[in-house]
């Protein structure tokens, strides 16, 4: 029995991978709460925050298919380690950049690195987990990213109160340590045969799911666009409009992370285990639309923060559902390519969402929140189409007529 087929080995490898995934999430997010302050110190225009994020997300969008193929060629572990190393290099130069061009260039390299880490961790989990446990591990993957983001924001916000450059130095050092630890403690599982090696497996699936997969990925793109537009506007709004200090933003993010964690491991886990995620994700996206559209109307700072807590609680639910559903699209077994395609659409939404929020923020600091609400509704509409497509393909719409026809043998 190979290492790939031994369940005990897979659990150990998955656990180690998730630990490194958590470490990377914390490390990579610790500079985010101080980035607006850095741009303000450099005298950058308001739209620069959106442009910088869009540069990073754009590079991730372009390189996601490449990293998906590299996961299959050299292994997910090597891609993960290489991504962290590239991220350390990018952050080193970003911290000393003083021009818009320099910032965009090094944000792009960070985006290349970020996509490598995101795709490799998803691909690794898809390879080492059994089908019945895959949804659960994808939930862990998403929840850990949320936890890491919150912890990273909290740490970076606190340290950034004393020194912005110290945050960057600690981040780069931690990334180099993580790179070395991954190289010495994590390895890839043995892979099963590819679809090309198994004629008749995956070929039919790829053909029948082509249109439904496109609709699903469009919903991913739209929800990513909405979340990023909201997130970027929120980060800048807290600093520029509300004039809250860096550590305050970090504390808010920490609170959001705790709430998202509780929601993911209670409501989220129940939804993934007990409901049809393709159907359940629809009301979740609608709730995201409603809350994101209502938050800008709140004038009181305390209630504004509470409104954001509610939005991010709903927002944390749809991401693990999408990651779980992408494993269904990946029935053919090419986990790297599938993860690359999903991540490409995800970061495509981040690119346009960040640019959109950055530019319309200067026209009105509440506009990005309203537009995010509209794009969440569009995402919900595509999710409805995708659910109906899947029902038709499975010949199980749940309607009285379909059940009657099935009993009659039509």
Backbone torsions as a table, in degrees:
resi	resn	phi	psi	omega
1	UNK	NA	130.1	-175.8
2	UNK	-78.9	168.2	178.1
3	UNK	-62.9	-32.3	-179.5
4	UNK	-66.3	-34.9	-174.4
5	UNK	-86.6	-8.5	178.9
6	UNK	-85.9	119.4	-176.0
7	UNK	-63.7	-37.9	-179.0
8	UNK	-60.7	-41.8	179.2
9	UNK	-65.1	-41.9	-178.2
10	UNK	-62.1	-41.2	-179.5
11	UNK	-63.5	-41.4	179.4
12	UNK	-63.8	-46.4	-179.8
13	UNK	-63.7	-41.2	178.9
14	UNK	-64.9	-38.5	179.7
15	UNK	-65.6	-44.1	178.4
16	UNK	-63.3	-41.9	179.0
17	UNK	-59.7	-44.7	-179.0
18	UNK	-65.6	-34.0	177.2
19	UNK	-64.1	-46.4	178.1
20	UNK	-66.9	-35.1	177.0
21	UNK	-62.9	-40.5	176.6
22	UNK	-64.1	-45.0	-179.4
23	UNK	-60.8	-43.9	-179.8
24	UNK	-65.6	-39.1	179.3
25	UNK	-62.0	-41.0	178.5
26	UNK	-66.2	-49.1	-174.8
27	UNK	-65.1	-45.2	-174.3
28	UNK	-70.2	-22.7	-177.5
29	UNK	-96.6	-5.4	-173.0
30	UNK	-70.2	-20.6	179.0
31	UNK	-90.6	-10.5	-176.1
32	UNK	-60.6	-42.6	-179.2
33	UNK	-69.2	-18.9	-179.6
34	UNK	-98.6	-8.6	-179.3
35	UNK	-62.1	-45.3	176.0
36	UNK	-58.2	-39.4	178.9
37	UNK	-65.6	-38.1	177.8
38	UNK	-62.6	-44.5	179.9
39	UNK	-65.3	-38.1	178.1
40	UNK	-65.9	-38.6	178.1
41	UNK	-64.7	-36.0	-179.4
42	UNK	-81.4	-5.1	179.5
43	UNK	73.8	29.1	-179.4
44	UNK	-75.5	149.4	177.5
45	UNK	-67.5	164.4	-176.7
46	UNK	-58.3	-38.6	-175.4
47	UNK	-72.2	-11.0	-176.0
48	UNK	-64.1	-32.6	179.2
49	UNK	-61.9	-43.6	178.0
50	UNK	-68.4	-39.5	-179.7
51	UNK	-64.7	-43.2	-179.6
52	UNK	-62.5	-43.8	178.5
53	UNK	-66.7	-39.1	-180.0
54	UNK	-65.7	-35.6	176.9
55	UNK	-62.2	-42.9	178.5
56	UNK	-65.9	-47.9	-179.1
57	UNK	-67.6	-34.7	179.0
58	UNK	-63.9	-42.9	177.3
59	UNK	-64.5	-38.1	176.7
60	UNK	-62.7	-41.9	178.4
61	UNK	-59.9	-45.2	-176.2
62	UNK	-71.5	-34.7	-173.9
63	UNK	-95.3	-5.7	-178.5
64	UNK	-59.0	-47.4	177.4
65	UNK	-60.3	-36.1	179.0
66	UNK	-63.0	-47.8	-179.6
67	UNK	-66.7	-31.3	175.7
68	UNK	-60.9	-42.9	177.8
69	UNK	-68.6	-37.5	-179.6
70	UNK	-66.6	-31.8	176.3
71	UNK	-59.2	-38.4	-179.5
72	UNK	-76.4	-31.4	-176.4
73	UNK	-82.4	-48.4	-174.9
74	UNK	-111.1	-9.5	178.5
75	UNK	105.5	145.6	-177.2
76	UNK	-65.8	-34.4	-178.5
77	UNK	-63.1	-44.4	179.7
78	UNK	-65.9	-38.3	178.3
79	UNK	-65.5	-41.4	178.2
80	UNK	-60.4	-48.6	-179.3
81	UNK	-64.0	-42.9	179.9
82	UNK	-63.7	-38.2	178.3
83	UNK	-62.0	-41.6	179.4
84	UNK	-66.0	-40.1	179.1
85	UNK	-64.1	-45.0	178.1
86	UNK	-62.7	-37.0	179.3
87	UNK	-63.9	-39.2	178.8
88	UNK	-63.1	-41.9	178.5
89	UNK	-63.7	-45.9	-178.1
90	UNK	-61.5	-43.0	-178.6
91	UNK	-69.0	-32.2	178.0
92	UNK	-60.3	-45.9	-178.5
93	UNK	-78.9	-31.8	177.5
94	UNK	-61.4	-38.2	-176.7
95	UNK	-65.2	-23.1	-177.8
96	UNK	-109.3	6.3	178.8
97	UNK	-77.6	139.1	-179.4
98	UNK	-124.4	-1.2	179.4
99	UNK	-115.0	158.8	178.9
100	UNK	-63.8	-40.2	179.9
101	UNK	-61.8	-46.7	179.9
102	UNK	-61.8	-41.5	179.2
103	UNK	-61.8	-45.3	-178.8
104	UNK	-64.0	-42.7	-178.9
105	UNK	-60.8	-47.9	-176.4
106	UNK	-76.8	-25.3	171.4
107	UNK	-67.9	-35.1	177.8
108	UNK	-65.3	-43.4	177.9
109	UNK	-63.8	-37.6	176.2
110	UNK	-63.3	-35.3	177.3
111	UNK	-66.1	-40.3	175.6
112	UNK	-58.8	-44.7	-179.5
113	UNK	-67.5	-40.9	-177.7
114	UNK	-63.7	-41.2	179.4
115	UNK	-65.1	-35.1	177.6
116	UNK	-61.6	-43.6	-178.7
117	UNK	-69.2	-42.1	-178.6
118	UNK	-64.4	-47.7	-177.0
119	UNK	-68.0	-42.5	-176.1
120	UNK	-65.4	-37.9	179.9
121	UNK	-69.6	-40.4	176.5
122	UNK	-64.5	-44.6	-179.7
123	UNK	-61.9	-41.6	-179.8
124	UNK	-61.2	-46.2	-179.9
125	UNK	-65.1	-37.7	178.1
126	UNK	-64.9	-27.8	-179.4
127	UNK	-82.5	-33.9	-170.9
128	UNK	-101.3	-4.7	-178.7
129	UNK	-106.2	148.1	174.8
130	UNK	-72.9	156.7	-175.5
131	UNK	-58.9	-38.7	-177.7
132	UNK	-71.9	-19.7	179.9
133	UNK	-102.3	-5.5	-171.2
134	UNK	-65.2	-40.3	178.7
135	UNK	-59.8	-42.4	-178.4
136	UNK	-64.0	-42.5	-179.2
137	UNK	-71.1	-30.7	174.8
138	UNK	-68.0	-34.1	173.8
139	UNK	-63.9	-44.0	177.1
140	UNK	-59.3	-43.3	-179.3
141	UNK	-58.4	-46.7	-179.5
142	UNK	-69.4	-42.5	-179.2
143	UNK	-64.7	-38.7	179.7
144	UNK	-65.1	-38.3	176.9
145	UNK	-61.7	-39.6	178.6
146	UNK	-66.6	-45.2	178.4
147	UNK	-60.8	-47.4	-178.8
148	UNK	-61.1	-39.4	178.2
149	UNK	-61.9	-45.3	-178.6
150	UNK	-64.9	-46.0	-179.4
151	UNK	-65.3	-42.2	178.9
152	UNK	-61.5	-44.3	177.1
153	UNK	-59.9	-43.0	-178.1
154	UNK	-64.4	-47.0	-179.3
155	UNK	-65.0	-47.6	-179.1
156	UNK	-63.6	-39.2	178.9
157	UNK	-64.1	-40.5	179.8
158	UNK	-66.4	-49.9	-178.2
159	UNK	-67.5	-35.9	-178.8
160	UNK	-65.0	-20.0	175.9
161	UNK	-63.3	-31.2	-179.5
162	UNK	-94.2	-41.4	-177.6
163	UNK	-160.7	121.2	177.8
164	UNK	-69.2	-40.3	-178.0
165	UNK	-66.0	-31.0	178.7
166	UNK	-64.1	-35.8	177.6
167	UNK	-61.2	-44.9	179.7
168	UNK	-64.1	-42.3	-178.8
169	UNK	-64.2	-43.5	178.2
170	UNK	-65.2	-37.3	179.7
171	UNK	-63.3	-49.4	-178.5
172	UNK	-61.8	-42.6	178.8
173	UNK	-61.3	-45.7	-179.9
174	UNK	-64.1	-35.7	177.8
175	UNK	-66.1	-40.9	178.8
176	UNK	-65.1	-38.8	176.5
177	UNK	-64.3	-42.6	178.8
178	UNK	-63.7	-40.3	177.3
179	UNK	-57.2	-47.1	-179.8
180	UNK	-65.8	-41.5	-178.8
181	UNK	-63.6	-40.8	178.9
182	UNK	-64.6	-43.1	-179.3
183	UNK	-59.7	-32.6	-174.1
184	UNK	-99.4	-12.8	-173.4
185	UNK	-124.7	-8.5	-175.3
186	UNK	-126.9	139.0	176.0
187	UNK	-140.9	161.7	-177.1
188	UNK	-78.3	151.3	172.8
189	UNK	-78.2	166.6	171.6
190	UNK	-73.6	137.7	-176.1
191	UNK	-94.3	144.7	172.9
192	UNK	-73.6	175.7	-179.9
193	UNK	-63.3	147.1	178.2
194	UNK	-78.5	167.0	178.1
195	UNK	-58.1	-31.9	178.8
196	UNK	-66.7	-27.9	-179.7
197	UNK	-85.9	-8.0	-178.0
198	UNK	-125.8	77.0	-178.4
199	UNK	-55.3	136.8	179.3
200	UNK	94.4	-15.7	179.6
201	UNK	-106.9	122.3	176.2
202	UNK	93.0	-28.6	-176.6
203	UNK	-64.3	-47.7	179.2
204	UNK	-66.2	-38.8	-179.2
205	UNK	-62.1	-43.7	-178.6
206	UNK	-62.7	-37.9	-178.7
207	UNK	-70.6	-44.8	-175.5
208	UNK	-75.0	-24.8	-176.5
209	UNK	-96.3	1.8	-173.2
210	UNK	-58.5	-50.6	-178.3
211	UNK	-69.1	-44.6	-179.2
212	UNK	-65.4	-33.9	177.0
213	UNK	-65.4	-39.6	178.4
214	UNK	-63.7	-41.5	178.2
215	UNK	-64.8	-43.6	178.4
216	UNK	-59.7	-46.0	-178.8
217	UNK	-68.2	-29.6	174.2
218	UNK	-64.9	-41.1	175.9
219	UNK	-62.8	-38.4	176.4
220	UNK	-61.5	-45.7	179.9
221	UNK	-59.7	-47.8	-176.1
222	UNK	-66.6	-42.0	178.8
223	UNK	-68.3	-35.7	176.3
224	UNK	-66.3	-40.7	175.8
225	UNK	-57.7	-48.5	-177.3
226	UNK	-63.8	-47.2	-179.0
227	UNK	-62.3	-42.7	-178.2
228	UNK	-68.1	-41.4	177.4
229	UNK	-60.2	-44.6	178.8
230	UNK	-64.9	-46.7	-174.5
231	UNK	-63.5	-44.7	-179.5
232	UNK	-66.6	-41.7	178.5
233	UNK	-65.0	-39.2	179.6
234	UNK	-63.0	-46.8	-178.8
235	UNK	-57.2	-44.6	-178.0
236	UNK	-76.9	-34.8	-178.9
237	UNK	-64.0	-41.0	-180.0
238	UNK	-62.8	-38.4	-177.4
239	UNK	-82.4	-48.7	-172.0
240	UNK	-85.5	-44.5	-175.4
241	UNK	-84.6	-46.6	-179.1
242	UNK	-87.0	-16.1	177.3
243	UNK	58.1	40.4	178.2
244	UNK	-86.7	145.2	-179.1
245	UNK	-68.8	165.7	-176.8
246	UNK	-57.8	-43.6	-176.5
247	UNK	-65.9	-28.1	179.3
248	UNK	-67.0	-42.6	176.2
249	UNK	-61.7	-38.5	177.3
250	UNK	-64.1	-41.2	178.4
251	UNK	-66.0	-39.8	177.6
252	UNK	-61.3	-44.9	179.1
253	UNK	-63.2	-36.6	177.5
254	UNK	-63.4	-43.1	177.4
255	UNK	-62.6	-40.8	176.9
256	UNK	-61.1	-40.8	-179.9
257	UNK	-64.4	-41.6	178.7
258	UNK	-63.2	-45.8	179.5
259	UNK	-62.6	-45.2	179.7
260	UNK	-62.2	-38.2	178.8
261	UNK	-62.0	-47.9	180.0
262	UNK	-62.3	-43.6	-179.6
263	UNK	-64.3	-43.5	-178.4
264	UNK	-62.1	-43.6	-174.5
265	UNK	-87.9	0.4	174.0
266	UNK	-115.1	-78.4	-178.4
267	UNK	-64.8	-45.6	-177.5
268	UNK	-62.2	-46.3	-179.9
269	UNK	-64.2	-38.9	178.2
270	UNK	-64.4	-42.8	-179.8
271	UNK	-62.0	-44.3	-177.8
272	UNK	-67.7	-36.8	-177.9
273	UNK	-79.6	-37.6	-168.2
274	UNK	-108.1	-11.4	-176.4
275	UNK	-125.3	167.6	173.1
276	UNK	-81.4	109.7	-173.5
277	UNK	-61.5	-32.1	179.7
278	UNK	-65.0	-29.2	178.8
279	UNK	-88.2	-42.5	-175.3
280	UNK	-67.8	-28.8	-177.3
281	UNK	-66.7	-21.8	-177.9
282	UNK	-64.1	-55.8	177.7
283	UNK	-64.1	-27.9	177.8
284	UNK	-64.1	-45.0	178.6
285	UNK	-65.1	-36.1	177.5
286	UNK	-65.1	-41.4	176.9
287	UNK	-63.3	-36.7	175.1
288	UNK	-61.6	-41.0	179.4
289	UNK	-63.8	-44.1	-177.9
290	UNK	-64.8	-48.9	-176.4
291	UNK	-68.9	-39.3	-180.0
292	UNK	-66.7	-29.5	177.7
293	UNK	-79.3	-22.4	-178.0
294	UNK	-88.7	-30.3	-174.6
295	UNK	-55.9	-42.9	-177.6
296	UNK	-61.5	-19.0	-179.3
297	UNK	-79.8	-10.5	-177.2
298	UNK	-82.1	123.3	-176.5
299	UNK	-92.8	-38.4	-178.1
300	UNK	-70.7	132.4	-175.6
301	UNK	-61.8	-43.5	-179.0
302	UNK	-62.8	-44.3	179.4
303	UNK	-70.9	-30.8	175.4
304	UNK	-61.9	-44.1	178.4
305	UNK	-64.2	-41.5	177.4
306	UNK	-62.9	-39.5	177.4
307	UNK	-62.2	-37.6	176.6
308	UNK	-68.4	-36.4	175.6
309	UNK	-58.3	-43.6	-179.6
310	UNK	-65.8	-44.6	179.4
311	UNK	-59.6	-48.7	-176.3
312	UNK	-69.1	-23.5	174.0
313	UNK	-65.8	-47.7	176.1
314	UNK	-65.7	-40.0	-177.2
315	UNK	-63.1	-32.0	-178.5
316	UNK	-71.6	-15.1	-176.0
317	UNK	-80.1	-36.8	-171.9
318	UNK	-77.1	-26.8	-177.3
319	UNK	-63.8	-51.1	177.4
320	UNK	-62.9	-30.2	176.0
321	UNK	-63.6	-44.2	178.9
322	UNK	-64.7	-40.4	178.8
323	UNK	-66.7	-34.3	176.6
324	UNK	-69.4	-40.9	-178.6
325	UNK	-68.1	-30.1	-179.9
326	UNK	-66.7	-23.2	175.8
327	UNK	-69.4	-27.4	174.1
328	UNK	-69.0	-38.9	176.6
329	UNK	-65.4	-22.5	-177.0
330	UNK	-95.8	31.4	-179.4
331	UNK	-64.0	-19.4	-178.6
332	UNK	-71.5	-17.7	174.8
333	UNK	100.3	-9.6	179.8
334	UNK	-84.6	79.5	-171.4
335	UNK	-64.6	-38.1	-178.6
336	UNK	-63.9	-47.0	179.9
337	UNK	-63.6	-41.6	-179.0
338	UNK	-65.6	-46.7	178.4
339	UNK	-62.5	-36.9	178.0
340	UNK	-64.4	-42.1	179.9
341	UNK	-65.5	-45.6	178.1
342	UNK	-60.0	-46.4	-178.0
343	UNK	-67.4	-33.7	178.2
344	UNK	-61.8	-46.7	177.2
345	UNK	-66.5	-37.2	179.3
346	UNK	-60.8	-48.7	-178.5
347	UNK	-76.8	-24.7	172.5
348	UNK	-59.9	-41.6	175.1
349	UNK	-65.0	-36.4	178.9
350	UNK	-66.3	-38.3	179.9
351	UNK	-59.0	-59.0	-176.4
352	UNK	-69.0	-33.8	178.3
353	UNK	-64.2	-42.0	179.6
354	UNK	-68.0	-44.9	178.1
355	UNK	-61.7	-45.0	-178.8
356	UNK	-60.0	-49.5	-178.7
357	UNK	-64.5	-40.6	-178.0
358	UNK	-62.9	-40.8	-176.1
359	UNK	-81.4	-39.8	-178.2
360	UNK	-80.2	-14.3	175.9
361	UNK	-61.1	-37.0	179.8
362	UNK	-69.1	-20.3	177.4
363	UNK	-84.3	-24.3	179.6
364	UNK	177.4	122.5	-172.1
365	UNK	-70.8	-5.6	177.2
366	UNK	-103.2	-13.3	-176.5
367	UNK	-59.5	-41.9	-179.6
368	UNK	-59.4	-32.9	179.7
369	UNK	-67.5	-42.5	179.4
370	UNK	-65.9	-42.0	-179.3
371	UNK	-68.3	-34.7	176.4
372	UNK	-60.8	-39.4	178.0
373	UNK	-59.7	-43.3	179.2
374	UNK	-64.1	-39.4	-179.7
375	UNK	-72.6	-29.4	172.6
376	UNK	-63.8	-39.3	177.6
377	UNK	-64.7	-40.3	176.3
378	UNK	-62.4	-41.7	178.0
379	UNK	-61.5	-41.1	177.9
380	UNK	-62.8	-37.5	179.3
381	UNK	-64.1	-43.1	177.5
382	UNK	-68.4	-32.2	175.9
383	UNK	-64.8	-36.3	176.4
384	UNK	-63.5	-45.1	178.6
385	UNK	-60.7	-44.5	-179.4
386	UNK	-63.1	-38.8	178.8
387	UNK	-64.7	-42.8	179.6
388	UNK	-67.1	-37.8	176.4
389	UNK	-60.6	-45.6	-178.9
390	UNK	-65.2	-39.0	177.8
391	UNK	-62.1	-42.3	179.3
392	UNK	-65.2	-38.8	-179.5
393	UNK	-69.5	-33.7	178.7
394	UNK	-86.6	-1.9	-178.5
395	UNK	54.6	43.4	-177.3
396	UNK	-146.6	71.9	178.7
397	UNK	-78.6	-14.4	180.0
398	UNK	81.3	2.8	-178.2
399	UNK	-82.5	160.2	178.7
400	UNK	-61.9	-40.6	-176.7
401	UNK	-64.5	-44.6	-178.3
402	UNK	-65.2	-38.5	178.7
403	UNK	-67.8	-38.1	178.2
404	UNK	-63.3	-43.8	-179.2
405	UNK	-66.3	-35.2	179.3
406	UNK	-66.7	-41.7	179.7
407	UNK	-65.9	-33.9	-178.5
408	UNK	-80.6	-10.9	179.1
409	UNK	82.7	19.7	179.9
410	UNK	-77.4	NA	NA
